[in-house]
Amino acid sequence: MSHSVHPYSHRLGVIRDWKSRWFSENKAYRTSLKTDLLIRQFLIKELRTFYLADIQIERNRKTLRVVVKTSRPGMIIGRSGDGIAKLSQKMLDLLKKNKIELVGQELKLDIEEVKNPESNAAIVAMMVAEGLEKRLPFRRVLKQTLEKVLANREVKGAKIKLAGRLGGAEMARQEDLKKGQIPLQTLRADIDYAREKAHMTYGDIGIKVWIYKGQIFEKDLKNIKN
């Protein structure tokens, strides 16, 4: 029997890189891992409405760099960078509260803009969640979102799956809508995947999004790295 594998981890080392890039030994590893988890959980909760696409963390001896990718950078940065300063301070307060010290490291927060939000799975999942939380019919949300995604030239296929008490029904069930191709077993297939929850009064509705953008070959990987 085959098992369902996360599309991102399935392609690590082939066409994907790690989202946390650092090396540590012994006791420092445990602290660094805990720091990463705390930062990610905090940012996901704090920036939920800002269409957060991805969080990447890089470390060296002098700096702890957190890269936040979003389609609404201006709202996070704020006027003259006030938003970044406040967010950085909140992160430092969180680490201090959990008794974690950045020994000799400076916290740097970088905000990067996502140019095509409709082709990013995490942003699309958030769009679906927003639609459901506004009490729009789930079938209409699925159809309209999928049409927006496939309007992009680089997208060759997409699938959105919902699970839970859809439409407030007593029995939970699953519904999905798919257009185009999604070759999950092809390792060089560029498949973006994300999960999200729509918080409803009668419980959460789970959302899964797959977006296929074509195949990445070795020559394309070299161009991306350069």
C-alpha positions in Angstrom: 0.0 0.0 0.0 1.3 3.5 -0.9 1.1 6.3 1.7 0.2 10.0 1.3 3.4 12.0 1.4 3.6 15.8 1.9 4.3 17.2 -1.7 7.0 19.5 -0.3 9.0 17.0 1.8 8.6 14.5 -1.1 10.7 16.8 -3.3 13.3 18.0 -0.7 16.8 17.7 -2.3 15.3 17.3 -5.8 13.6 20.7 -6.6 13.0 22.0 -3.1 15.3 23.4 -0.3 14.8 23.4 3.5 12.7 26.3 5.0 15.1 26.5 8.0 18.7 26.8 7.0 21.2 26.5 9.8 23.6 24.0 11.5 24.0 23.5 15.2 25.4 20.9 17.6 24.4 19.2 20.8 22.4 21.4 23.3 22.2 24.5 20.9 20.3 22.4 18.4 17.3 21.9 20.8 17.1 25.6 21.6 17.4 26.6 17.9 14.6 24.2 16.9 12.3 25.4 19.7 13.0 29.0 18.6 12.1 28.2 15.0 8.8 26.6 16.1 7.9 29.5 18.4 8.6 32.1 15.7 6.6 30.2 13.0 3.6 29.6 15.3 3.6 33.3 16.3 3.9 34.7 12.8 1.2 32.3 11.3 -1.2 33.5 14.1 -0.2 37.2 14.0 -0.2 37.6 10.2 -3.1 35.3 9.3 -5.1 38.1 7.6 -2.1 39.4 5.6 -2.0 36.5 3.1 1.1 34.9 4.5 2.8 32.7 1.8 5.9 31.3 3.5 8.3 31.8 6.4 12.0 31.0 6.0 14.6 31.1 8.7 18.4 31.5 8.3 21.1 31.5 11.0 24.7 32.3 11.3 26.9 33.3 14.3 25.8 36.9 14.2 22.3 37.0 12.8 18.9 35.2 13.0 17.2 36.2 9.8 13.5 35.6 9.3 12.1 36.0 5.8 8.3 36.5 5.5 6.8 36.2 2.1 3.4 37.8 1.6 1.2 39.4 -1.0 0.4 42.4 1.3 3.9 43.7 2.3 2.9 47.3 2.8 0.3 46.4 5.5 3.0 44.5 7.5 5.8 47.1 7.0 3.5 50.0 7.9 4.5 53.7 7.7 8.2 54.2 7.7 8.8 50.6 8.9 6.9 50.9 12.2 5.2 47.6 11.5 8.4 45.6 11.2 9.8 47.2 14.4 6.7 46.3 16.4 6.6 42.8 15.0 10.4 42.3 15.8 9.9 43.5 19.3 6.9 41.1 19.8 9.1 38.2 18.6 11.9 39.2 21.0 9.3 39.4 23.9 8.0 36.0 23.0 11.5 34.4 23.1 12.2 36.2 26.4 8.9 34.9 27.8 10.0 31.3 26.9 13.5 31.9 28.4 15.3 31.8 25.1 18.2 34.2 24.6 19.8 35.1 21.3 23.4 35.0 22.4 25.5 37.3 20.2 22.8 37.1 17.5 20.8 40.0 16.0 17.1 39.4 14.9 16.5 40.6 11.4 13.0 40.5 9.8 12.7 40.8 6.0 9.5 41.1 4.1 9.3 39.8 0.5 6.4 40.4 -1.9 4.7 37.5 -3.7 4.0 38.8 -7.2 1.4 36.2 -8.2 -0.7 35.5 -5.1 -3.2 33.4 -7.1 -0.5 30.8 -7.9 0.6 30.4 -4.3 -1.1 27.5 -2.4 -0.9 29.1 1.0 -2.5 32.4 -0.1 -5.2 30.5 -2.1 -6.1 28.4 1.0 -6.4 31.6 3.0 -8.7 33.1 0.3 -10.9 30.0 0.5 -11.0 30.2 4.4 -12.0 33.9 4.2 -14.8 33.1 1.8 -16.1 30.3 4.0 -15.9 32.5 7.2 -18.0 35.1 5.4 -20.7 32.4 5.1 -20.6 32.2 1.3 -21.8 28.8 -0.2 -18.8 26.5 -0.2 -19.4 25.2 -3.8 -19.3 28.8 -5.1 -16.1 29.6 -3.2 -14.5 26.4 -4.6 -15.5 27.2 -8.2 -14.6 31.0 -8.1 -11.2 30.4 -6.4 -10.3 27.6 -8.9 -11.1 29.9 -11.8 -8.9 32.7 -10.4 -6.0 30.2 -9.9 -6.3 28.8 -13.4 -6.4 32.3 -14.9 -2.6 32.4 -14.4 -0.5 31.2 -17.3 2.1 29.5 -15.2 -0.6 27.3 -13.5 -1.3 24.0 -15.3 -3.6 22.3 -12.8 -5.1 22.8 -9.4 -7.1 21.0 -6.8 -9.0 22.3 -3.7 -10.4 19.9 -1.0 -12.7 20.8 1.9 -13.5 18.6 4.9 -15.8 19.2 7.8 -19.4 20.2 8.5 -19.9 21.8 5.1 -22.8 24.2 4.9 -23.4 23.6 8.6 -24.6 20.0 8.1 -24.8 17.6 11.0 -22.6 15.0 9.3 -19.0 16.0 8.3 -18.0 15.1 4.7 -15.4 15.9 2.1 -15.8 17.8 -1.1 -13.1 18.6 -3.7 -12.8 20.3 -7.1 -10.0 19.7 -9.6 -9.0 21.2 -12.9 -6.0 20.3 -15.1 -3.3 17.9 -14.2 -1.5 17.2 -10.8 1.2 14.6 -11.1 2.0 14.0 -7.4 4.4 11.1 -8.0 6.6 13.0 -10.5 9.5 14.4 -8.4 10.4 17.2 -10.8 6.8 18.4 -10.9 6.6 21.9 -9.3 3.6 21.3 -7.0 2.8 23.9 -4.3 0.8 22.5 -1.4 -0.8 24.2 1.7 -3.3 23.4 4.5 -5.5 25.9 6.3 -8.6 26.0 8.6 -11.7 28.1 8.3 -12.9 28.8 11.8 -16.7 28.5 11.8 -19.2 28.8 14.7 -20.0 25.0 14.4 -16.4 23.9 14.1 -13.4 24.1 11.8 -13.4 23.3 8.1 -10.1 21.8 6.8 -8.8 23.2 3.5 -6.1 21.6 1.3 -4.8 23.2 -1.9 -2.5 21.7 -4.6 -1.2 23.9 -7.5 0.8 22.5 -10.3 3.1 24.8 -12.3 4.9 22.5 -14.7 8.1 20.6 -14.4 11.5 21.8 -13.2 14.6 20.4 -14.9 18.3 20.7 -14.0 18.9 23.7 -16.3 16.0 25.5 -14.6 17.3 24.7 -11.1 20.7 26.2 -12.1 19.0 29.4 -13.3 17.0 29.7 -10.1 20.1 29.3 -7.9 22.0 31.9 -10.0 
